[in-house]
Amino acid sequence: MGFIYDSKVKALARWERLRQYVRAGCYRLLIPPEEYFKTLADMDDLMYRMDTRERTFYERQSRFRKPKGLNRELSRLSSKSLSTGNLSSRSGESCFNGDSVSSVEVPPLPVIPDMSPTPTKKEYVEDYDYDANEDVKLEDVKTFVTPRRKTTKTADIYLLACKRCKATALSNYTRQLQAPMTASIDLANNLITAHDTKAIAVSLVRDKRIVSVDLSNNKLGPLGVMYISEMLVRNSTLMELDLSQTFPGPEGLEVLGEAMQHSGSLQVLKLEGNNIEHTEVKTIVKVMQSVRLQELYLGHNSLGYQGFSALASAIETNTTLRILDLQWNHIRRDSAKQVCKAIAANKGLRTLNLAWNGLGKEGCIALCRSLPKNVTLQELDLNSNRIDTTSLRFLLHGLVHNTCLKCVRIGRNPLTTDGAKAILRALQSSKKSVIQDLILEDVSVDDEFMTLLTKLQETKKMKVVHGEILSSGMNIKERKHDPHDLNRFDPVLVLVEYMRIDNLRLIDFFQYLDTTNREQLSRTDFRDGVANLRIPLTEHHLDIVMQTLDLKHDGYVDLEEFMTVQRDVQRQITNRTTRARRRTGKDDEGLLGLRKILKELIEKRNKENKEKAAARRFSLAWNSAVRQASNSRRFSDPVVSMSNEQQEKKNPVHLLEQLMKTDITGSTIPIPEEEVV
């Protein structure tokens, strides 16, 4: 431990008191003394640092009530046990005399039953055989070496921290800690507050297994982020931390920036959706200066022009970042120009996301100058950046002269089909470009684009994602004329004329459609009935039928409503016919065409019904003939022999020939002998 003081007697008295205190505490918790002392000392030191952060934060916020710290009880006990003033006052009189020790009185401890496990080795008993009156040499105190700390489970430390912090333990967090081979903790959307974060931070200080922690979408606030920052300074295994939508504020970001300077393992940091403004960019620059940080996500913030002015200089000098996400950050004109210029000097970035900003023409001009100079960038996302055909010309100049870009995303921009074809032509003519993936989402293309793409893929291995393919006006496919097309006629008129031509009364037609016998017709009843009658009406036609016939607007059509509409339609037919005869002396051509189509549909339906009935009758007759032949063979007398003619008549093939000579009505049709097979 290495306690070195000016006075040897003070050191001896403090060491003697510590030994007794630690031994009593070990008996209470049933753990080895060296492990308890090490854990207690580390936790006490960490709690002191966190309480200092609390005190500073609340004083800045002008709050007079100080928060309850984790180490209140430990501090009270430590101050009583470790202060030399208390020891001297309790002993009654001073006993310091040069370098010798006359007598030191130690206040007695309460009587605690010995619940420690029985030692198995003699050396263990000798190591921890403490005596209140034992003399300890000063050399032994100075040369004391702290025993090696045994591994403690993170879940147990978390429960102990929750108990001292008076916080409710999170079952989700405890369950993930106790799961075997768990390397990542997901606590997103768990309603975690700053008070809960304190115990989580304490448990992760000495953890050697967890490498990823997700605390996104929790209201940690500035104080919660401060706790996590204190943990980052001491933790040596955590590699990924997600603090998206935790709202750290200026105070929390400032502490986080200081902690990142001393963090030795964190490589991925996510700060998306935290309303970070330009006034907090200095802290972000401190975060970027971390030696080990490789991925930084700052999307969905409000850095603005002034923020990117300071951020651009940090991008130029940074050599450790590999992925930088700046989407949804209100990058416009001048700020876009500065960020794009910074790409030229950067020598570390592999992926840059500038989607959903407003680079426009100014940003494309800056990229035109910086992309040919960059030699490390491999993926560039420019989706939704107001890049039109004018800005695209400058951007293409930078793309064709770049030698490292492999994936480019330019979708959701007003490029038009001409811009998409210009990109393919530029890439085909470029000898330096190594682009393998080109993403043109929601950008429509035409047949000429597809032809250019085919030629490009013959020489370069490139994957292109594009929008829908538009057909040009010169390549219109001729549609075949459907003689039974009823789209140009009123569907209600079609139904009324169909009933007249098929000799159906309205009540018969209504009962045919009303399969449920509820005296009401729904849209489903019309759909099924029209399909059975082979009337080619579309869903749009059925909507018009229901809208016209449903006079009560209750979703159903009864017989009275149907009759009312039928009379109106018949009156319209009569008026059309009368006007046509007066004008031309002939019937209306539209009605004649409709009636012709309906007659053909009815004849086709009747023919199909007859064929189905004949096939059904033939199937029944064939089954009956086979059954009759099998019964005759089964019950025939084996002694009586049948003639050849009788056997042929009993044969199913003979019966089949007779069926083939019979029509649907049952009358025999004379068939020539040469046609009978």
C-alpha positions as CSV (number, residue, x, y, z in Angstrom):
1,M,0.0,0.0,0.0
2,G,2.9,2.3,0.6
3,F,1.7,4.6,3.3
4,I,4.6,7.0,4.0
5,Y,4.3,9.8,6.6
6,D,6.6,12.2,8.3
7,S,6.1,10.5,11.7
8,K,6.7,6.8,12.1
9,V,4.3,6.6,15.0
10,K,1.5,8.1,13.0
11,A,2.1,5.6,10.2
12,L,2.1,2.7,12.7
13,A,-1.1,3.8,14.4
14,R,-3.0,4.3,11.1
15,W,-1.8,1.0,9.7
16,E,-2.9,-0.8,12.9
17,R,-6.3,0.7,12.7
18,L,-6.7,-0.2,9.0
19,R,-5.9,-3.8,9.6
20,Q,-8.5,-4.2,12.3
21,Y,-11.2,-2.3,10.3
22,V,-10.5,-4.4,7.1
23,R,-10.6,-7.6,9.0
24,A,-14.0,-6.8,10.6
25,G,-15.4,-5.8,7.2
26,C,-14.2,-9.1,5.7
27,Y,-16.0,-11.1,8.2
28,R,-19.2,-9.3,7.5
29,L,-19.1,-9.9,3.7
30,L,-17.6,-13.4,3.8
31,I,-14.9,-12.6,1.2
32,P,-11.1,-12.7,1.5
33,P,-9.6,-9.6,3.1
34,E,-7.3,-8.7,0.3
35,E,-10.1,-8.7,-2.3
36,Y,-12.4,-6.7,0.0
37,F,-9.8,-4.1,0.8
38,K,-8.9,-3.6,-2.9
39,T,-12.5,-3.4,-4.0
40,L,-13.4,-1.0,-1.2
41,A,-10.5,1.3,-1.8
42,D,-11.1,1.5,-5.6
43,M,-14.8,2.1,-5.2
44,D,-14.3,4.7,-2.5
45,D,-11.9,6.6,-4.8
46,L,-14.3,6.4,-7.7
47,M,-17.3,7.5,-5.5
48,Y,-15.3,10.5,-4.3
49,R,-14.6,11.5,-7.9
50,M,-18.2,11.1,-8.9
51,D,-19.5,13.0,-5.8
52,T,-17.1,15.8,-6.8
53,R,-18.7,15.9,-10.2
54,E,-22.2,16.0,-8.6
55,R,-21.2,18.8,-6.3
56,T,-19.7,20.9,-9.2
57,F,-22.7,20.3,-11.5
58,Y,-25.3,21.2,-8.9
59,E,-23.3,24.3,-7.9
60,R,-23.3,25.4,-11.6
61,Q,-27.0,24.9,-11.8
62,S,-27.5,27.0,-8.6
63,R,-29.1,24.1,-6.7
64,F,-28.6,24.4,-2.9
65,R,-29.6,20.8,-2.0
66,K,-26.6,18.6,-2.5
67,P,-27.3,15.1,-3.9
68,K,-26.8,11.9,-1.9
69,G,-23.4,10.4,-2.8
70,L,-22.6,6.7,-3.0
71,N,-19.8,7.0,-0.4
72,R,-21.5,8.8,2.4
73,E,-21.3,5.8,4.7
74,L,-17.8,4.9,3.6
75,S,-16.6,8.4,3.9
76,R,-17.9,8.6,7.4
77,L,-16.3,5.4,8.5
78,S,-13.1,6.2,6.6
79,S,-12.8,9.6,8.2
80,K,-13.3,8.2,11.7
81,S,-10.9,5.3,11.2
82,L,-8.2,6.9,9.1
83,S,-7.8,10.3,10.8
84,T,-4.9,10.5,13.2
85,G,-6.7,13.2,15.2
86,N,-9.4,10.8,16.3
87,L,-6.8,8.2,17.2
88,S,-4.9,10.7,19.4
89,S,-8.0,12.1,21.1
90,R,-9.3,8.7,22.0
91,S,-6.0,7.5,23.4
92,G,-6.2,10.2,26.0
93,E,-2.6,11.4,25.9
94,S,0.1,11.8,23.3
95,C,2.6,9.0,23.1
96,F,5.0,10.3,20.5
97,N,8.7,10.2,21.6
98,G,11.2,10.4,18.8
99,D,11.4,7.3,16.7
100,S,10.2,4.9,19.4
101,V,6.7,3.9,20.3
102,S,5.8,3.8,24.0
103,S,2.1,2.8,23.9
104,V,-0.7,3.3,21.4
105,E,-4.3,2.7,22.5
106,V,-6.7,1.6,19.8
107,P,-10.4,1.9,20.5
108,P,-12.0,-1.5,20.8
109,L,-14.1,-2.9,18.0
110,P,-17.6,-4.3,18.6
111,V,-17.8,-8.0,19.2
112,I,-18.5,-9.7,15.9
113,P,-18.9,-13.5,15.6
114,D,-16.1,-15.1,13.5
115,M,-17.9,-16.1,10.3
116,S,-14.8,-16.3,8.0
117,P,-14.1,-19.6,6.2
118,T,-11.7,-21.9,8.0
119,P,-8.2,-21.6,6.4
120,T,-6.8,-24.7,4.9
121,K,-3.1,-23.7,4.9
122,K,-0.9,-22.7,7.7
123,E,0.5,-19.9,5.7
124,Y,-2.9,-18.4,5.4
125,V,-3.4,-18.4,9.1
126,E,-0.1,-16.7,9.7
127,D,-0.7,-14.1,7.1
128,Y,-4.0,-12.9,8.8
129,D,-3.3,-13.7,12.4
130,Y,-3.8,-10.1,13.6
131,D,-3.3,-9.0,17.2
132,A,-4.2,-5.6,18.7
133,N,-1.0,-5.4,20.7
134,E,1.3,-6.7,17.9
135,D,4.3,-4.5,17.2
136,V,4.8,-3.7,13.5
137,K,8.1,-2.4,12.2
138,L,8.1,0.7,10.1
139,E,10.1,-1.0,7.4
140,D,7.3,-3.5,7.0
141,V,4.8,-0.8,6.6
142,K,6.9,1.0,3.9
143,T,7.7,-2.1,2.0
144,F,4.1,-3.6,2.1
145,V,2.9,-4.8,-1.3
146,T,-0.8,-5.0,-2.0
147,P,-1.9,-8.6,-2.6
148,R,-3.1,-9.5,-6.1
149,R,-6.8,-8.7,-6.5
150,K,-8.9,-11.6,-7.4
151,T,-11.5,-11.3,-10.2
152,T,-14.8,-10.1,-9.0
153,K,-18.1,-10.6,-11.0
154,T,-19.5,-7.4,-12.6
155,A,-23.0,-8.4,-11.6
156,D,-22.1,-8.6,-7.9
157,I,-20.4,-5.2,-8.0
158,Y,-23.4,-3.7,-9.7
159,L,-25.8,-5.0,-7.0
160,L,-23.5,-3.7,-4.3
161,A,-23.3,-0.3,-6.0
162,C,-27.1,-0.2,-6.3
163,K,-27.5,-0.9,-2.6
164,R,-25.1,1.9,-1.6
165,C,-26.5,4.3,-4.2
166,K,-30.1,3.4,-3.1
167,A,-31.0,2.8,-6.7
168,T,-33.2,0.1,-8.2
169,A,-31.3,-2.6,-10.0
170,L,-32.2,-3.1,-13.6
171,S,-33.2,-6.7,-14.3
172,N,-32.4,-6.3,-18.0
173,Y,-28.8,-5.2,-17.2
174,T,-28.3,-7.9,-14.5
175,R,-29.6,-10.6,-16.8
176,Q,-27.2,-9.6,-19.6
177,L,-24.2,-9.5,-17.2
178,Q,-25.0,-13.0,-15.9
179,A,-25.3,-14.5,-19.4
180,P,-22.3,-16.5,-20.4
181,M,-20.0,-15.2,-23.2
182,T,-21.8,-11.8,-23.2
183,A,-19.6,-9.1,-24.8
184,S,-22.2,-6.3,-25.5
185,I,-24.8,-4.6,-23.3
186,D,-28.0,-3.3,-24.9
187,L,-29.9,-0.8,-22.6
188,A,-31.6,1.3,-25.3
189,N,-35.1,2.6,-24.5
190,N,-35.0,1.5,-20.9
191,L,-36.0,4.8,-19.2
192,I,-32.6,5.0,-17.5
193,T,-32.0,8.2,-15.5
194,A,-28.7,9.7,-14.2
195,H,-29.3,8.1,-10.8
196,D,-29.4,4.7,-12.4
197,T,-26.3,5.4,-14.5
198,K,-24.2,5.9,-11.5
199,A,-24.3,2.2,-10.4
200,I,-23.9,1.1,-14.1
201,A,-20.7,3.2,-14.4
202,V,-19.3,1.8,-11.1
203,S,-19.9,-1.8,-12.2
204,L,-18.1,-1.3,-15.6
205,V,-14.9,0.3,-14.1
206,R,-13.0,-3.0,-13.7
207,D,-14.9,-5.1,-16.1
208,K,-12.7,-7.1,-18.6
209,R,-15.4,-8.7,-20.8
210,I,-17.9,-6.0,-22.0
211,V,-16.7,-4.3,-25.2
212,S,-20.0,-2.6,-26.4
213,V,-22.6,-0.6,-24.4
214,D,-25.7,0.9,-25.9
215,L,-27.4,3.6,-23.8
216,S,-29.3,5.3,-26.6
217,N,-32.8,6.8,-26.2
218,N,-32.4,7.3,-22.4
219,K,-32.7,10.6,-20.5
220,L,-29.2,10.4,-18.9
221,G,-28.7,14.2,-19.0
222,P,-25.4,15.9,-18.2
223,L,-24.9,14.1,-14.9
224,G,-25.4,10.7,-16.3
225,V,-22.9,11.3,-19.1
226,M,-20.4,12.6,-16.5
227,Y,-20.7,9.2,-14.7
228,I,-20.0,7.4,-17.9
229,S,-17.1,9.7,-18.7
230,E,-15.5,8.8,-15.3
231,M,-15.9,5.2,-16.1
232,L,-14.2,5.6,-19.5
233,V,-11.0,6.9,-17.9
234,R,-10.5,3.7,-15.9
235,N,-12.1,1.0,-18.1
236,S,-9.6,-0.6,-20.4
237,T,-11.8,-3.0,-22.5
238,L,-14.8,-0.9,-23.7
239,M,-14.6,-0.4,-27.5
240,E,-18.0,0.9,-28.5
241,L,-20.3,3.4,-26.7
242,D,-23.7,4.6,-28.0
243,L,-25.0,7.8,-26.3
244,S,-27.5,8.8,-29.1
245,Q,-30.4,10.8,-27.8
246,T,-29.1,11.0,-24.3
247,F,-29.0,14.8,-24.3
248,P,-25.6,15.4,-22.5
249,G,-25.7,19.2,-22.8
250,P,-22.6,21.4,-22.8
251,E,-21.6,20.2,-19.3
252,G,-21.8,16.5,-20.2
253,L,-20.0,17.0,-23.5
254,E,-17.2,18.9,-21.8
255,V,-16.5,16.2,-19.3
256,L,-16.8,13.6,-22.1
257,G,-14.2,15.4,-24.2
258,E,-11.8,15.4,-21.2
259,A,-12.3,11.7,-20.6
260,M,-11.7,10.8,-24.2
261,Q,-8.2,12.3,-23.9
262,H,-7.4,9.6,-21.4
263,S,-9.5,6.7,-22.6
264,G,-7.3,3.9,-23.8
265,S,-9.7,1.5,-25.5
266,L,-12.8,3.3,-26.9
267,Q,-12.9,3.1,-30.7
268,V,-16.6,3.8,-31.7
269,L,-18.7,6.7,-30.3
270,K,-22.2,7.6,-31.3
271,L,-23.7,11.0,-30.4
272,E,-26.6,11.1,-32.8
273,G,-29.7,13.1,-32.1
274,N,-28.4,15.1,-29.1
275,N,-29.2,18.6,-30.4
276,I,-25.5,19.5,-30.5
277,E,-25.0,23.1,-31.7
278,H,-22.1,25.1,-33.0
279,T,-21.2,26.3,-29.5
280,E,-20.3,22.8,-28.5
281,V,-18.0,22.0,-31.4
282,K,-14.9,22.7,-29.4
283,T,-15.8,19.7,-27.3
284,I,-16.3,17.6,-30.4
285,V,-12.9,18.5,-31.6
286,K,-11.5,17.3,-28.3
287,V,-13.3,14.0,-28.9
288,M,-11.9,13.7,-32.4
289,Q,-8.4,14.1,-31.0
290,S,-8.6,10.9,-29.1
291,V,-5.8,8.6,-30.2
292,R,-7.8,5.4,-30.5
293,L,-11.2,6.7,-31.7
294,Q,-11.9,5.3,-35.2
295,E,-15.7,5.8,-35.8
296,L,-17.6,9.0,-34.8
297,Y,-21.4,9.4,-35.5
298,L,-22.7,13.0,-35.3
299,G,-25.9,12.7,-37.4
300,H,-29.2,14.4,-36.7
301,N,-27.6,17.4,-34.9
302,S,-27.5,21.2,-35.6
303,L,-23.8,22.0,-36.0
304,G,-24.5,24.7,-38.6
305,Y,-22.1,27.0,-40.5
306,Q,-20.0,28.1,-37.5
307,G,-19.7,24.6,-36.2
308,F,-18.4,23.2,-39.4
309,S,-15.9,25.9,-39.7
310,A,-14.1,24.6,-36.6
311,L,-14.8,21.0,-37.5
312,A,-13.3,21.3,-40.9
313,S,-9.8,22.1,-39.5
314,A,-10.1,19.1,-37.2
315,I,-10.9,16.9,-40.2
316,E,-7.8,18.1,-42.1
317,T,-5.4,17.2,-39.3
318,N,-7.1,14.0,-38.0
319,T,-5.4,10.7,-39.0
320,T,-7.1,8.2,-36.7
321,L,-10.8,8.4,-37.7
322,R,-12.0,5.9,-40.3
323,I,-15.7,6.6,-40.4
324,L,-17.3,10.0,-39.9
325,D,-21.1,10.4,-40.1
326,L,-22.4,14.0,-40.5
327,Q,-25.8,13.4,-42.0
328,W,-28.8,15.7,-41.2
329,N,-26.6,18.6,-39.9
330,H,-27.8,21.6,-41.9
331,I,-24.6,21.8,-44.0
332,R,-25.2,24.6,-46.5
333,R,-23.1,26.5,-49.1
334,D,-20.1,28.0,-47.2
335,S,-20.0,25.3,-44.5
336,A,-20.3,22.6,-47.2
337,K,-17.4,24.2,-49.1
338,Q,-15.1,24.1,-46.0
339,V,-15.9,20.5,-45.2
340,C,-15.4,19.3,-48.8
341,K,-12.0,21.2,-48.9
342,A,-10.9,19.4,-45.7
343,I,-11.3,16.0,-47.5
344,A,-8.3,16.9,-49.7
345,A,-5.8,17.0,-46.8
346,N,-7.3,14.2,-44.7
347,K,-5.3,10.9,-44.8
348,G,-7.3,8.6,-42.6
349,L,-11.1,8.6,-43.5
350,R,-12.5,5.6,-45.2
351,T,-16.2,6.4,-45.1
352,L,-17.8,9.9,-45.1
353,N,-21.6,10.3,-44.8
354,L,-22.9,13.8,-45.9
355,A,-26.4,12.6,-46.7
356,W,-29.5,14.8,-46.2
357,N,-27.6,18.1,-46.3
358,G,-27.5,20.9,-48.9
359,L,-24.1,20.8,-50.6
360,G,-25.5,22.2,-53.9
361,K,-23.3,23.7,-56.5
362,E,-20.7,25.2,-54.0
363,G,-20.1,21.8,-52.3
364,C,-19.8,20.0,-55.7
365,I,-17.1,22.6,-56.8
366,A,-15.2,22.0,-53.6
367,L,-15.4,18.2,-54.1
368,C,-14.2,18.6,-57.7
369,R,-11.0,20.0,-56.3
370,S,-10.5,17.8,-53.2
371,L,-11.5,14.3,-54.5
372,P,-8.5,14.0,-56.9
373,K,-6.1,14.8,-54.0
374,N,-7.6,12.3,-51.5
375,V,-6.0,8.9,-51.5
376,T,-7.9,7.1,-48.6
377,L,-11.6,7.7,-49.0
378,Q,-13.5,4.6,-50.2
379,E,-17.2,5.3,-49.6
380,L,-19.0,8.7,-50.1
381,D,-22.7,9.2,-49.3
382,L,-24.3,12.3,-51.0
383,N,-27.9,11.3,-51.0
384,S,-30.4,14.2,-50.9
385,N,-28.0,17.0,-51.3
386,R,-29.7,19.2,-53.9
387,I,-27.3,18.0,-56.7
388,D,-28.9,18.9,-60.1
389,T,-27.5,18.4,-63.6
390,T,-25.5,21.7,-63.3
391,S,-23.8,20.7,-60.0
392,L,-23.3,17.1,-61.3
393,R,-20.8,18.3,-64.0
394,F,-18.3,19.5,-61.3
395,L,-18.8,16.4,-59.2
396,L,-18.1,14.1,-62.1
397,H,-14.8,15.8,-62.7
398,G,-13.7,14.9,-59.2
399,L,-15.1,11.3,-59.4
400,V,-13.3,10.4,-62.7
401,H,-9.9,11.6,-61.4
402,N,-10.2,9.9,-58.0
403,T,-8.3,6.6,-57.6
404,C,-9.6,5.2,-54.3
405,L,-13.4,5.6,-54.2
406,K,-15.3,2.3,-54.5
407,C,-18.8,3.2,-53.5
408,V,-20.7,6.4,-54.3
409,R,-24.3,7.1,-53.3
410,I,-26.0,10.0,-55.2
411,G,-29.6,8.9,-54.9
412,R,-32.7,11.1,-54.2
413,N,-31.2,14.1,-56.1
414,P,-32.8,15.9,-59.0
415,L,-30.5,14.3,-61.6
416,T,-33.1,13.2,-64.2
417,T,-32.4,10.5,-66.7
418,D,-29.9,12.7,-68.5
419,G,-27.8,13.1,-65.4
420,A,-27.8,9.3,-64.8
421,K,-26.6,8.7,-68.4
422,A,-23.9,11.3,-68.0
423,I,-22.6,9.5,-64.9
424,L,-22.3,6.2,-66.9
425,R,-20.5,7.9,-69.8
426,A,-18.0,9.6,-67.5
427,L,-17.2,6.4,-65.6
428,Q,-16.8,4.5,-68.9
429,S,-14.3,7.0,-70.3
430,S,-12.4,7.2,-67.0
431,K,-9.2,5.2,-66.7
432,K,-8.5,6.1,-63.0
433,S,-11.9,5.4,-61.5
434,V,-12.2,2.2,-59.5
435,I,-15.9,2.7,-58.5
436,Q,-17.6,-0.7,-58.0
437,D,-21.0,0.3,-56.5
438,L,-23.1,3.2,-57.8
439,I,-26.3,3.9,-55.9
440,L,-28.9,6.0,-57.7
441,E,-32.0,5.4,-55.6
442,D,-35.2,7.0,-56.8
443,V,-33.6,8.2,-60.0
444,S,-35.6,7.1,-63.0
445,V,-33.8,5.8,-66.0
446,D,-34.8,4.9,-69.6
447,D,-33.8,2.3,-72.2
448,E,-30.8,4.2,-73.3
449,F,-29.4,4.1,-69.8
450,M,-29.9,0.4,-69.7
451,T,-28.0,0.0,-73.0
452,L,-25.1,2.2,-71.6
453,L,-25.1,0.1,-68.4
454,T,-24.8,-3.1,-70.3
455,K,-21.8,-1.8,-72.3
456,L,-20.1,-0.5,-69.1
457,Q,-20.5,-3.8,-67.3
458,E,-18.8,-5.6,-70.1
459,T,-15.5,-3.7,-69.4
460,K,-15.9,-3.0,-65.6
461,K,-17.3,-5.0,-62.8
462,M,-19.9,-2.5,-61.5
463,K,-23.1,-2.8,-59.6
464,V,-25.7,-0.1,-60.2
465,V,-28.9,0.5,-58.2
466,H,-31.4,2.8,-59.9
467,G,-35.1,3.7,-59.9
468,E,-37.9,2.6,-62.2
469,I,-37.4,2.3,-65.9
470,L,-39.4,4.7,-68.0
471,S,-40.7,3.7,-71.4
472,S,-40.2,6.2,-74.2
473,G,-43.1,7.4,-76.4
474,M,-41.6,5.9,-79.5
475,N,-41.7,2.4,-78.1
476,I,-45.4,2.1,-77.4
477,K,-46.6,-1.5,-77.4
478,E,-49.8,-2.2,-79.4
479,R,-52.5,-3.6,-77.3
480,K,-54.7,-6.3,-78.8
481,H,-58.3,-5.3,-79.3
482,D,-60.7,-7.1,-76.9
483,P,-64.1,-7.5,-78.6
484,H,-65.7,-8.1,-75.2
485,D,-64.3,-5.0,-73.5
486,L,-67.1,-3.2,-71.5
487,N,-65.0,-0.3,-70.1
488,R,-66.8,2.2,-72.3
489,F,-70.3,1.3,-71.1
490,D,-72.1,2.1,-67.9
491,P,-72.0,-1.0,-65.7
492,V,-75.6,-0.6,-64.5
493,L,-76.7,-0.4,-68.2
494,V,-74.7,-3.6,-68.9
495,L,-76.6,-5.4,-66.1
496,V,-80.0,-4.3,-67.3
497,E,-79.4,-5.2,-70.9
498,Y,-77.9,-8.5,-69.8
499,M,-81.1,-9.4,-68.0
500,R,-83.2,-8.5,-71.1
501,I,-81.1,-10.5,-73.6
502,D,-80.9,-13.5,-71.3
503,N,-84.7,-13.4,-70.6
504,L,-84.2,-12.9,-66.9
505,R,-86.7,-11.2,-64.7
506,L,-85.4,-8.7,-62.1
507,I,-86.6,-10.8,-59.2
508,D,-84.9,-13.9,-60.7
509,F,-81.6,-12.1,-61.2
510,F,-81.9,-10.7,-57.6
511,Q,-82.5,-14.1,-56.1
512,Y,-79.6,-15.6,-58.2
513,L,-77.2,-13.0,-56.7
514,D,-78.7,-13.3,-53.1
515,T,-77.0,-16.6,-52.1
516,T,-77.5,-15.9,-48.4
517,N,-81.3,-15.3,-48.7
518,R,-81.2,-12.1,-46.6
519,E,-83.0,-10.0,-49.3
520,Q,-80.0,-7.7,-49.5
521,L,-77.1,-7.6,-51.9
522,S,-73.6,-6.6,-50.8
523,R,-70.6,-5.8,-52.9
524,T,-69.3,-9.3,-52.5
525,D,-72.6,-10.8,-53.7
526,F,-72.3,-8.7,-56.9
527,R,-68.7,-9.7,-57.4
528,D,-69.5,-13.5,-57.1
529,G,-72.6,-13.4,-59.2
530,V,-71.0,-11.4,-62.0
531,A,-68.1,-13.8,-62.0
532,N,-70.4,-16.9,-62.3
533,L,-72.3,-15.2,-65.2
534,R,-69.0,-14.5,-67.1
535,I,-69.6,-10.7,-67.2
536,P,-66.2,-9.0,-67.5
537,L,-66.7,-6.2,-64.9
538,T,-63.7,-4.7,-63.0
539,E,-63.6,-3.7,-59.4
540,H,-64.0,-0.1,-60.5
541,H,-67.2,-1.1,-62.3
542,L,-68.5,-2.8,-59.1
543,D,-67.9,0.4,-57.1
544,I,-70.0,2.3,-59.7
545,V,-72.8,-0.3,-59.4
546,M,-72.9,-0.1,-55.6
547,Q,-72.8,3.7,-55.7
548,T,-75.7,3.9,-58.2
549,L,-77.9,1.2,-56.7
550,D,-77.4,1.9,-53.0
551,L,-79.9,4.8,-52.7
552,K,-80.1,4.5,-48.9
553,H,-76.4,4.6,-48.5
554,D,-76.3,1.7,-46.1
555,G,-73.9,-0.5,-47.9
556,Y,-76.6,-2.9,-49.2
557,V,-79.0,-3.0,-52.2
558,D,-82.5,-4.3,-51.7
559,L,-85.1,-5.3,-54.3
560,E,-86.9,-2.0,-54.2
561,E,-83.8,0.1,-54.9
562,F,-82.8,-2.3,-57.7
563,M,-86.3,-1.8,-59.3
564,T,-86.1,2.0,-59.0
565,V,-82.8,2.1,-60.8
566,Q,-83.9,-0.4,-63.5
567,R,-86.9,1.8,-64.4
568,D,-84.6,4.9,-64.7
569,V,-82.1,3.0,-67.0
570,Q,-84.9,1.6,-69.2
571,R,-86.2,5.1,-69.6
572,Q,-82.7,6.3,-70.7
573,I,-82.5,3.4,-73.2
574,T,-85.8,4.3,-74.7
575,N,-84.8,8.0,-75.0
576,R,-81.5,7.1,-76.7
577,T,-83.2,4.8,-79.2
578,T,-85.8,7.4,-80.0
579,R,-83.3,10.2,-80.6
580,A,-81.1,7.9,-82.8
581,R,-84.1,6.8,-85.0
582,R,-85.1,10.5,-85.4
583,R,-81.6,11.5,-86.4
584,T,-80.4,8.6,-88.5
585,G,-83.4,6.3,-88.9
586,K,-81.5,3.5,-87.1
587,D,-81.0,2.3,-83.5
588,D,-78.3,3.7,-81.4
589,E,-74.9,2.3,-82.4
590,G,-73.6,2.1,-78.8
591,L,-76.6,0.1,-77.7
592,L,-76.2,-2.2,-80.7
593,G,-72.6,-2.8,-79.9
594,L,-73.3,-3.6,-76.3
595,R,-76.1,-6.0,-77.2
596,K,-73.8,-7.8,-79.6
597,I,-71.1,-8.2,-77.0
598,L,-73.6,-9.5,-74.4
599,K,-75.1,-12.0,-76.9
600,E,-71.6,-13.4,-77.6
601,L,-70.9,-13.6,-73.8
602,I,-74.2,-15.4,-73.2
603,E,-73.6,-17.9,-76.0
604,K,-70.1,-18.6,-74.8
605,R,-71.4,-19.1,-71.3
606,N,-74.1,-21.5,-72.4
607,K,-71.6,-23.5,-74.5
608,E,-69.2,-23.8,-71.5
609,N,-72.1,-25.0,-69.3
610,K,-73.1,-27.6,-71.8
611,E,-69.6,-28.9,-72.1
612,K,-69.3,-29.2,-68.4
613,A,-72.7,-31.0,-68.1
614,A,-71.6,-33.4,-70.8
615,A,-68.3,-34.1,-69.1
616,R,-70.1,-34.6,-65.8
617,R,-72.7,-37.0,-67.4
618,F,-69.9,-38.9,-69.2
619,S,-68.0,-39.3,-65.9
620,L,-71.1,-40.7,-64.1
621,A,-71.9,-43.1,-67.0
622,W,-68.3,-44.3,-67.1
623,N,-68.2,-45.0,-63.4
624,S,-71.6,-46.8,-63.7
625,A,-70.3,-49.0,-66.6
626,V,-67.2,-49.9,-64.8
627,R,-69.2,-50.8,-61.7
628,Q,-71.7,-52.9,-63.7
629,A,-68.9,-54.8,-65.5
630,S,-67.1,-55.6,-62.2
631,N,-70.3,-56.8,-60.6
632,S,-71.2,-59.1,-63.6
633,R,-67.7,-60.7,-63.4
634,R,-68.0,-61.1,-59.7
635,F,-71.5,-62.8,-59.5
636,S,-71.6,-64.6,-62.8
637,D,-72.0,-68.4,-62.8
638,P,-68.7,-70.1,-63.8
639,V,-70.4,-73.1,-65.4
640,V,-72.6,-71.1,-67.8
641,S,-70.5,-69.8,-70.7
642,M,-71.3,-66.6,-72.3
643,S,-71.1,-66.0,-76.1
644,N,-68.6,-63.6,-77.5
645,E,-71.2,-61.0,-78.4
646,Q,-72.5,-61.0,-74.8
647,Q,-69.0,-60.6,-73.4
648,E,-68.4,-57.6,-75.7
649,K,-71.6,-56.0,-74.6
650,K,-70.5,-56.3,-71.0
651,N,-67.1,-54.9,-71.8
652,P,-66.6,-51.2,-70.6
653,V,-65.1,-50.3,-73.9
654,H,-68.3,-51.3,-75.7
655,L,-70.3,-49.2,-73.2
656,L,-68.0,-46.3,-73.8
657,E,-68.6,-46.5,-77.6
658,Q,-72.3,-46.4,-76.9
659,L,-71.9,-43.3,-74.8
660,M,-69.9,-41.6,-77.5
661,K,-72.8,-42.1,-79.9
662,T,-75.3,-40.5,-77.5
663,D,-75.6,-36.7,-77.3
664,I,-76.4,-34.7,-74.2
665,T,-80.2,-35.1,-74.5
666,G,-79.9,-38.9,-74.7
667,S,-80.8,-39.5,-78.3
668,T,-78.6,-41.8,-80.4
669,I,-76.5,-40.1,-83.1
670,P,-75.8,-42.2,-86.2
671,I,-72.0,-42.4,-86.6
672,P,-70.4,-43.8,-89.7
673,E,-68.7,-47.1,-89.2
674,E,-65.3,-45.8,-90.4
675,E,-65.3,-43.1,-87.8
676,V,-65.9,-45.5,-84.9
677,V,-62.6,-46.4,-83.3
